[in-house]
């Protein structure tokens, strides 16, 4: 089907768009007065909290509003063609060929019953009328372009037979298969490791340049937006509150909400004691409960009665910056002192650490895998071992936060399972408060021991029982672990825990479905601390949350830790959060510790080459901070057949020769407590340039004056 495109027109032009959903309660206005222009090859970022309307805009562009969604008014033009006037047949030919979308969850975007090859070929057969053989060759070439190893094998595989990062690369290949003019990306890297994320974002940028593809990037990760976009639109409660070029908006943010988002991000300059994060107070208003005037008014520190709550607040052009298209929706933006630093919380005294609570000594965890094939039985190799953890050594003291970082599959969660008794260790010792619990499964641990070790899980939506009230689930922990037995005392303690996690006491009677994601995670924290634990294991507790909610949960976790002197074991792949939160860091790769030391030691040379790559991959939402680019090639080796020598040797950019392939690296002590497992001499590692360079204050002033 041929469309009469105007090649001189913008790739996408949205004007005065109003989107609504219809429910039993009536009309829900989701997006209000939205306008956006995207030119050829341009990359636009849409940022904001969940529920602000970002994904709704993307669905309107794709004309996927569903049966209860409608475009009330406004225009969406693609190369001069009005999309709202096309019929279903015309839209079917437009989607995939001219406009493509990459979704947040790759596994949900792929058909589990079809091979990846058939799914990729279908795009070309449908939109370009190619033969099966031609489509196969093109698909293999595209998989090569997205740097998937052994593309022929991937073509024959089903989605469950490849990793999450590989699935996302397949989805990207599918989106780019017909060289679309516009690519929509809805949180495409949220579930991926930082190293995979860095490779994929660079890959998307390269392929987009190759085909001249325009992009709309939807994310709440401002660091990622800074790295991949040309312009950014900040959305709040269904409308754009600020827009501008990356340099202008990141250097001179004008709207209080934009400043609030930056205050929630653990930048390299943040300090959990001297300058804590400042969460945005309150919550996003429901679409049918928006306040009069400025939607952000109830949460704004600069709100003024009689001005901010009167009439419709329009967009003003920002003067005094180098950008000509910087606009803001705020009546007071010229009156507020934006020369001040991003707001941060009240300074606190550093915690004093107590006695050792956890001591891990040469802990190993192996899993048996049985190969029933005839070849394996004949060769005598029918039993193999997955070495999930090998020779783990570290300790943690009372009140200390120790972070375990590394890519998915490095053994972080396996160690947590051994610690919690969900698995038992194969060898070695795990001493908690002096007692070796390495080989004691959870069913054989007494209630007191279980209560002393509690966990906050990654996904708050799956960790609460939907059939029970919030109060009942917390009360059960208090009674089970013998903290209290009297009903009135238990209820009183639950109420105090709700106060601690800053939730209303009437949440006692609510069920999980009545809570937001951030509220559920607070309940998870309250439940974890209900048994008076000496140690809490937090497994990616903020990765599924918005930056504003994540900041609030992070500060809450530290506040409770400070009050109870609890030891916190923080498992994450996000080194920006780890840098802010942790006192000491353990870097793991393929079940082994590559480096461990204080947070300052880990973030300054000498680095292990793997640590160096992890630091380079972290997106930082500050245009004045510079990084060295280090992209890791390839994927994690198979845990069934790990490298004989250094586990990182197959991907190491600093590999020095056969010694790395054949010999286990020695553990070198860069200082007391700072250990690096590497063959490269310490003197050489010390000469490595810092990965992240933060400018001094006088340099920052010079840069800002130059951009004004």
C-alpha positions in Angstrom: 0.0 0.0 0.0 1.5 3.3 -1.1 1.2 6.4 1.2 1.6 10.0 -0.2 4.2 11.1 2.2 5.5 14.7 2.2 9.3 14.1 2.5 9.8 17.8 3.3 7.5 17.6 6.4 8.7 16.7 9.9 8.8 12.9 10.5 6.2 13.4 13.3 4.1 16.4 14.1 1.7 16.4 17.1 -0.4 19.4 17.8 -2.8 20.1 20.7 -3.4 16.4 21.4 -5.9 15.5 24.1 -6.3 11.8 25.0 -8.9 10.2 27.2 -10.0 6.8 28.5 -13.6 6.0 29.3 -14.5 3.9 32.4 -17.6 3.2 34.4 -16.7 6.3 36.4 -16.8 8.4 33.3 -14.0 10.2 31.2 -10.4 10.0 32.4 -8.4 12.7 30.7 -5.0 11.0 30.4 -3.0 13.6 28.2 -3.8 17.3 27.9 -2.7 19.7 25.2 0.4 17.8 24.0 2.5 19.1 21.1 5.7 17.6 19.7 7.7 17.9 16.5 10.3 15.3 15.5 12.6 15.9 12.5 14.6 13.3 10.5 17.3 11.6 12.5 16.3 13.4 15.7 16.1 11.7 19.1 13.5 13.0 21.6 13.2 11.9 25.2 9.9 11.7 27.2 10.6 11.6 31.0 8.4 11.7 34.1 6.9 9.5 36.8 4.7 6.5 36.0 1.2 7.6 35.2 2.2 10.9 33.7 1.1 9.9 30.2 4.4 9.0 28.4 3.3 5.6 27.2 -0.2 6.8 26.4 1.4 9.3 23.9 3.3 6.4 22.3 0.1 4.3 22.0 -1.7 7.2 20.4 1.1 7.5 17.8 0.7 3.8 17.1 -3.1 4.1 17.2 -3.2 1.4 19.8 -5.5 3.2 22.3 -7.7 0.2 22.9 -11.5 -0.1 23.0 -11.9 2.5 25.8 -9.2 5.0 24.7 -9.9 7.9 22.3 -8.2 10.8 20.7 -10.6 13.6 21.8 -8.9 16.4 19.8 -5.7 17.3 18.1 -3.6 16.1 15.2 -0.9 13.4 14.7 0.9 13.7 11.4 3.5 11.3 10.1 5.4 12.9 7.2 2.3 15.0 6.4 -0.2 12.1 6.7 -2.9 12.5 9.4 -2.8 9.2 11.3 -6.1 9.8 13.0 -7.9 9.6 9.6 -6.4 6.2 8.5 -8.4 3.0 8.6 -7.2 -0.3 10.2 -5.9 -1.7 6.9 -3.8 1.4 6.2 -2.5 1.5 9.8 -1.5 -2.2 9.6 0.7 -1.4 6.6 2.1 1.7 8.3 3.1 -0.1 11.6 6.3 -2.1 11.4 7.4 -0.7 8.1 7.3 3.1 8.7 6.7 3.3 12.4 8.0 0.7 14.9 7.9 0.3 18.6 10.3 -1.5 21.1 8.6 -2.4 24.3 9.9 -2.6 27.9 9.6 -6.3 28.4 11.2 -8.2 25.5 9.8 -11.6 26.5 6.2 -10.3 26.4 6.8 -8.8 22.9 7.9 -12.2 21.4 5.6 -15.1 20.6 6.8 -18.0 22.7 5.4 -20.6 20.3 7.3 -19.4 17.2 11.0 -19.5 16.4 12.7 -16.1 16.4 13.6 -16.6 12.7 9.9 -17.0 11.8 9.0 -13.9 13.8 11.7 -11.8 12.1 11.0 -13.0 8.6 7.3 -12.2 9.1 8.1 -8.5 9.2 9.7 -8.6 5.8 7.3 -11.0 4.2 4.3 -8.8 5.3 5.7 -5.4 4.6 8.2 -5.9 1.7 6.7 -9.0 0.0 10.0 -10.8 0.1 10.4 -14.5 -0.4 11.2 -16.7 2.6 14.9 -17.1 1.5 15.4 -13.4 1.0 13.7 -12.6 4.3 16.0 -15.2 6.1 19.1 -13.6 4.7 18.0 -10.1 5.7 17.0 -11.2 9.2 20.5 -12.9 9.7 22.2 -9.7 8.5 20.1 -7.6 11.0 20.9 -10.0 13.8 24.6 -9.5 12.9 24.0 -5.7 12.9 22.7 -5.9 16.5 25.8 -7.9 17.4 24.2 -11.2 18.3 26.7 -14.0 18.2 25.8 -17.0 16.0 22.8 -15.4 14.3 21.9 -18.7 12.5 21.5 -20.4 15.9 19.4 -17.5 17.2 17.1 -17.7 14.1 16.4 -21.4 15.0 15.9 -20.7 18.7 12.7 -20.0 20.6 12.5 -16.9 22.9 13.0 -18.8 26.1 16.3 -20.3 24.8 18.2 -17.0 24.8 19.0 -14.5 27.6 17.0 -11.3 28.3 19.7 -9.1 26.8 19.6 -11.2 23.6 15.8 -11.1 23.5 16.0 -7.3 23.6 18.4 -7.3 20.7 16.1 -9.5 18.7 13.2 -7.1 19.5 15.4 -4.2 18.4 16.3 -6.1 15.2 12.6 -6.7 14.6 11.8 -3.0 15.1 14.5 -1.9 12.7 14.0 -4.7 10.1 12.1 -2.6 7.5 14.2 0.6 8.2 11.4 2.6 9.8 11.5 6.4 9.7 10.2 6.5 13.4 11.2 4.3 16.3 9.3 4.4 19.6 11.2 3.0 22.6 9.3 2.4 25.8 11.7 1.8 28.6 13.6 -0.7 26.4 16.5 -1.3 28.9 14.9 -1.1 32.3 15.2 -4.8 33.0 18.8 -5.1 31.7 22.2 -5.0 33.3 24.0 -1.7 33.0 26.7 -3.3 30.7 24.0 -4.7 28.4 22.1 -1.4 28.6 25.2 0.6 27.5 25.8 -1.7 24.5 22.2 -1.6 23.4 21.7 2.1 23.6 25.0 2.6 21.6 23.7 0.0 19.2 20.4 1.7 18.7 22.1 5.1 18.1 24.5 3.6 15.5 21.8 1.8 13.6 19.5 4.8 13.7 22.3 6.9 12.2 22.8 4.3 9.5 19.2 4.4 8.5 18.4 8.0 9.4 15.7 6.8 11.9 14.1 9.3 14.2 13.5 8.2 17.8 11.1 8.9 20.7 12.7 7.5 23.9 10.4 7.0 26.9 12.2 6.6 30.2 12.4 7.8 33.8 16.2 7.3 33.7 17.5 10.9 33.2 21.1 9.7 32.8 20.1 7.5 29.9 18.1 10.3 28.3 21.2 12.6 28.5 23.3 10.0 26.6 20.9 9.2 23.8 18.6 12.2 23.1 18.9 15.6 21.4 15.8 17.1 23.1 13.8 16.2 26.2 10.2 16.7 27.2 9.4 16.5 30.9 5.8 15.3 31.5 3.7 15.6 34.7 0.1 14.5 35.1 -0.7 14.3 31.4 1.0 17.5 30.3 4.5 18.8 29.3 5.8 21.0 32.1 9.3 21.7 30.5 11.0 21.0 27.2 14.3 22.0 25.6 17.6 20.8 24.3 19.5 18.3 26.4 22.2 20.9 27.2 19.8 23.6 28.1 17.4 21.6 30.2 20.0 19.6 32.1 22.2 22.7 32.7 19.4 25.2 33.4 16.2 23.3 34.6 13.5 25.8 35.3 10.4 23.9 36.5 10.3 22.9 40.2 9.3 19.4 39.1 12.4 19.0 36.9 14.5 20.2 39.8 12.7 17.7 42.0 13.6 14.8 39.6 17.2 15.8 39.7 17.1 15.9 43.5 16.0 12.3 43.5 18.9 11.0 41.4 22.1 9.8 43.2 24.6 11.8 41.2 28.4 11.3 41.8 28.3 14.5 44.0 25.5 13.1 46.3 26.4 11.9 49.8 24.0 10.0 52.0 25.2 11.8 55.1 26.3 15.3 53.9 23.7 15.8 51.1 21.0 13.1 51.2 18.5 12.7 48.3 15.4 14.9 48.5 12.3 12.9 47.5 9.4 14.8 45.9 6.7 15.0 48.6 3.2 13.6 47.9 2.0 11.6 44.9 1.0 12.2 41.3 -2.7 13.2 41.3 -5.2 10.9 39.6 -6.3 12.2 36.1 -9.8 13.0 37.3 -8.6 14.7 40.5 -6.2 17.2 39.1 -6.0 20.5 41.2 -6.9 23.9 39.7 -4.1 25.8 38.1 -0.7 24.1 38.2 -1.0 20.3 38.4 2.2 20.2 40.4 1.0 22.8 42.9 0.2 20.4 45.9 3.7 19.0 45.8 5.6 22.2 45.0 7.8 24.0 47.6 7.3 27.3 45.7 3.5 27.2 45.5 1.7 30.5 46.0 -2.1 30.8 46.8 -3.9 33.0 44.4 -1.3 32.6 41.6 -0.4 29.0 41.1 -4.0 27.8 41.5 -5.7 30.2 39.2 -6.7 29.4 35.5 -4.8 27.5 33.0 -1.0 27.6 33.2 0.5 28.0 29.7 4.0 27.4 28.4 6.5 30.3 28.5 9.7 30.6 26.4 12.8 30.6 28.6 15.2 33.4 28.0 18.8 33.7 29.3 20.0 30.4 28.0 21.7 29.4 24.8 18.7 27.3 23.6 15.9 29.0 21.6 13.3 26.3 22.2 13.5 25.9 26.0 9.9 26.3 27.4 8.4 25.9 30.8 4.9 25.7 32.3 5.3 27.7 35.5 4.1 31.2 36.5 7.0 31.7 39.0 10.0 30.4 37.0 11.6 33.9 36.7 11.3 34.5 40.5 12.9 31.3 41.9 16.6 31.2 42.5 17.7 28.4 40.2 21.4 29.3 40.6 21.3 27.3 43.8 22.3 23.7 43.9 19.7 20.9 43.5 17.9 20.7 46.9 19.0 17.9 49.2 17.8 16.6 52.5 19.1 17.4 56.0 22.7 16.4 56.7 23.2 13.6 59.2 26.2 12.3 61.2 27.9 9.2 59.7 27.0 6.0 61.4 29.4 4.3 63.7 29.8 0.6 62.9 29.6 -2.1 65.6 30.8 -5.7 65.9 30.9 -8.1 62.9 27.4 -9.5 62.2 28.2 -11.5 59.1 31.4 -13.4 58.2 31.6 -15.3 54.9 34.6 -17.7 54.6 35.3 -19.5 51.4 31.6 -20.1 50.7 30.8 -22.2 47.6 27.5 -23.2 46.1 27.4 -25.8 43.3 24.4 -27.2 41.5 24.5 -30.6 39.9 23.3 -30.8 36.3 22.6 -34.3 34.7 23.2 -34.8 31.0 21.1 -37.8 29.9 22.5 -37.9 26.3 24.2 -41.1 25.1 27.4 -39.1 24.2 27.7 -37.8 27.8 27.0 -41.2 29.4 29.7 -42.9 27.2 32.3 -40.2 27.9 31.5 -40.3 31.6 30.5 -36.7 31.8 26.8 -37.2 32.5 27.1 -35.1 35.7 28.3 -31.5 35.5 28.4 -28.7 38.1 27.1 -25.1 37.9 29.5 -23.1 40.0 27.1 -20.4 41.1 29.3 -19.2 44.0 33.0 -20.0 44.4 35.3 -18.9 47.2 33.2 -16.0 48.5 34.9 -14.1 51.3 33.7 -10.9 53.0 32.3 -9.6 56.2 29.7 -7.0 57.4 29.5 -5.1 60.6 26.5 -3.7 62.7 25.0 -0.7 61.0 27.1 -1.1 57.8 25.8 -1.2 54.3 27.6 -3.7 52.0 26.6 -3.8 48.4 27.1 -6.8 46.1 27.2 -5.8 42.4 27.5 -7.5 39.1 25.6 -8.6 36.0 22.7 -11.0 36.0 24.0 -14.5 36.5 27.1 -13.5 38.5 25.8 -15.3 41.7 24.4 -12.3 43.7 21.0 -13.8 44.3 22.3 -17.3 44.9 24.4 -16.0 47.8 21.3 -14.3 49.2 19.4 -17.6 49.0 22.1 -19.4 50.9 22.1 -16.6 53.5 18.3 -16.9 53.9 18.4 -20.7 54.1 16.5 -21.2 50.8 19.7 -23.0 49.6 22.5 -24.6 51.5 26.2 -24.0 50.8 28.3 -26.8 49.2 31.4 -25.8 51.1 32.7 -23.0 53.4 31.1 -21.1 56.3 28.5 -18.4 56.6 28.6 -17.1 60.2 25.7 -14.9 61.3 26.2 -13.5 64.8 28.8 -16.2 65.3 26.6 -19.1 64.2 27.5 -21.0 61.1 24.2 -21.2 59.0 25.8 -22.2 55.7 24.3 -25.8 55.8 21.1 -25.1 57.8 18.1 -24.9 55.5 15.3 -22.4 56.5 13.0 -25.2 57.7 15.5 -26.3 60.3 16.3 -22.8 61.5 14.5 -21.6 64.7 12.0 -18.6 64.5 14.5 -16.4 66.3 17.2 -17.1 63.7 14.8 -16.6 60.8 13.6 -13.3 62.3 17.2 -12.0 62.6 17.7 -12.3 58.8 14.9 -10.7 56.7 14.7 -9.7 53.0 13.2 -6.9 50.9 12.5 -8.2 47.4 12.9 -6.6 44.0 9.3 -6.7 42.8 6.8 -5.2 45.3 3.9 -6.4 43.2 4.6 -10.1 43.7 5.8 -10.2 47.3 2.5 -9.5 49.2 -0.4 -11.9 49.5 -3.3 -10.3 47.6 -5.9 -12.1 49.8 -4.7 -10.6 53.1 -4.8 -7.1 54.5 -1.6 -5.2 55.0 -2.0 -5.2 58.8 -2.5 -9.0 58.8 0.6 -9.7 56.8 2.8 -7.5 59.1 1.2 -8.9 62.2 1.9 -12.4 61.2 5.6 -11.7 61.1 5.5 -10.1 64.6 3.7 -13.2 66.1 5.6 -15.8 64.1 9.0 -14.6 65.3 7.9 -14.2 68.9 8.3 -10.4 69.1 4.8 -10.1 70.6 1.9 -12.5 71.3 -0.8 -10.2 72.7 -3.3 -9.1 70.0 -3.4 -5.5 71.1 0.3 -5.2 71.4 0.8 -6.7 67.9 -1.7 -4.3 66.4 0.0 -1.4 68.2 3.4 -2.5 66.8 2.0 -2.7 63.3 0.6 0.8 63.6 4.1 2.0 64.7 5.7 0.3 61.8 3.3 2.0 59.4 4.3 5.3 61.0 8.0 4.4 60.5 7.5 3.8 56.8 5.4 7.0 56.6 2.1 5.4 55.6 -1.3 6.3 57.0 -2.6 4.0 59.8 -5.8 3.2 57.9 -3.5 1.2 55.4 -3.8 -1.5 58.1 -7.1 -2.5 56.6 -6.2 -2.2 53.0 -5.3 -5.0 50.6 -2.2 -4.9 48.2 -4.4 -4.1 45.1 -5.3 -0.8 46.8 -1.7 0.3 47.0 0.8 1.8 44.5 4.2 0.2 43.7 6.0 2.6 46.1 3.5 2.0 48.9 3.8 -1.8 48.4 7.6 -1.6 48.7 7.2 0.4 51.9 5.0 -2.4 53.3 7.7 -4.9 52.2 10.2 -2.9 54.2 7.9 -2.7 57.3 7.4 -6.4 57.1 11.2 -7.0 56.8 11.8 -4.9 60.0 8.9 -6.3 61.9 10.9 -9.2 63.4 13.7 -6.9 64.8 16.3 -8.3 62.3 20.0 -7.8 62.8 20.5 -8.0 59.0 18.3 -7.1 56.1 19.0 -8.3 52.5 17.7 -5.9 49.9 17.6 -7.5 46.5 17.2 -4.7 43.8 14.6 -3.0 46.1 14.2 0.2 43.9 15.0 -1.0 40.4 11.2 -1.4 39.5 10.3 2.1 40.9 10.2 5.6 39.6 13.1 7.9 40.5 11.0 9.9 42.9 9.6 6.8 44.7 13.0 5.1 44.6 14.6 8.1 46.4 11.9 8.0 49.0 12.3 4.3 49.6 16.1 4.5 49.7 16.0 7.3 52.3 13.4 5.4 54.3 15.6 2.2 54.2 18.6 4.2 55.5 16.5 6.0 58.2 15.2 2.7 59.6 18.7 1.3 59.4 20.1 4.3 61.3 17.5 3.9 64.0 17.9 0.2 64.6 21.6 -0.1 63.7 20.7 -2.9 61.2 23.2 -4.3 58.8 22.1 -3.9 55.2 23.2 -6.2 52.4 22.3 -4.4 49.2 22.2 -6.4 46.0 22.2 -4.4 42.8 23.6 -3.8 39.3 23.0 0.0 39.5 26.4 1.4 40.6 24.9 5.0 40.9 22.6 3.8 43.7 25.4 1.7 45.2 27.8 4.6 45.2 25.3 6.7 47.2 24.1 4.0 49.6 27.0 1.6 50.3 29.9 1.8 52.7 31.7 -1.1 51.2 31.2 -2.9 47.8 31.8 -6.5 46.6 32.1 -6.8 42.8 31.1 -10.3 41.5 31.5 -12.0 38.1 30.6 -15.5 37.2 30.3 -16.6 40.9 33.6 -15.1 42.0 34.7 -11.9 43.7 36.7 -9.7 41.4 37.2 -6.8 43.7 36.1 -5.6 47.2 36.8 -2.5 49.2 35.2 0.7 50.5 33.0 2.7 48.2 35.7 5.3 47.7 38.3 2.6 46.9 36.0 0.9 44.3 35.2 4.2 42.5 38.9 5.4 42.2 41.8 3.7 40.6 43.2 1.0 40.8 40.3 -0.8 39.3 39.7 -4.4 38.3 39.0 -4.3 34.6 35.5 -5.5 35.2 34.8 -2.8 37.8 36.2 -0.3 35.3 33.7 -1.5 32.7 30.8 -1.4 35.1 31.6 2.2 36.1 31.8 3.2 32.4 28.3 1.8 31.8 26.5 3.8 34.5 24.3 6.6 33.0 24.9 9.8 34.8 22.4 12.7 34.6 24.9 15.5 34.7 26.3 16.9 31.4 29.4 18.2 33.2 30.5 14.8 34.4 32.7 13.0 31.8 33.3 9.3 31.4 35.6 7.0 29.6 33.8 4.7 27.2 34.4 1.0 27.8 32.0 -1.4 26.0 32.2 -5.1 26.9 32.0 -7.4 23.9 30.2 -10.8 24.1 28.1 -12.3 26.8 28.8 -14.1 30.1 30.4 -17.5 29.6 28.4 -20.6 30.4 28.4 -21.4 34.1 28.6 -25.1 32.9 31.9 -24.4 31.2 33.6 -21.4 32.8 37.0 -20.2 31.7 39.9 -22.1 33.3 41.8 -19.1 34.4 40.4 -15.7 35.1 36.5 -15.8 34.7 36.6 -12.4 33.0 39.3 -13.3 30.5 36.9 -13.9 27.6 35.6 -10.3 27.7 38.5 -8.4 29.3 39.7 -5.3 27.3 43.0 -5.4 29.3 43.8 -9.1 28.8 47.6 -9.6 29.0 48.0 -13.1 27.4 47.7 -16.8 28.0 48.2 -16.4 31.7 44.7 -14.9 31.9 43.2 -17.9 30.1 45.1 -20.6 32.1 45.8 -19.4 35.6 43.5 -18.2 38.4 44.4 -14.6 39.2 46.1 -13.8 42.5 44.2 -11.6 45.0 46.3 -8.4 45.3 45.8 -6.0 48.2 45.8 -2.4 47.0 45.3 -1.3 50.6 44.0 -2.8 53.8 40.6 -4.2 52.8 40.9 -3.3 49.1 41.4 -6.6 47.2 41.6 -7.0 43.4 41.8 -10.5 41.8 43.8 -9.8 38.6 47.0 -10.8 36.9 47.8 -7.2 35.9 50.4 -5.7 38.4 49.0 -3.2 40.9 51.4 -0.5 39.7 49.9 -0.7 36.2 46.3 -0.7 37.5 47.2 2.4 39.6 48.2 4.3 36.4 44.7 3.8 34.9 42.8 7.1 34.4 39.7 7.5 36.4 36.6 6.4 34.6 34.3 9.1 36.0 35.6 12.7 36.2 33.5 15.1 38.3 34.4 18.8 37.6 35.5 21.0 40.5 33.1 23.8 41.6 35.0 26.5 39.8 34.9 24.5 36.6 31.1 24.1 36.9 30.6 27.8 37.2 32.7 28.4 34.1 30.7 25.8 32.1 27.3 27.3 33.2 28.4 30.8 32.4 29.6 29.7 28.9 26.3 28.0 28.2 24.1 30.9 29.4 
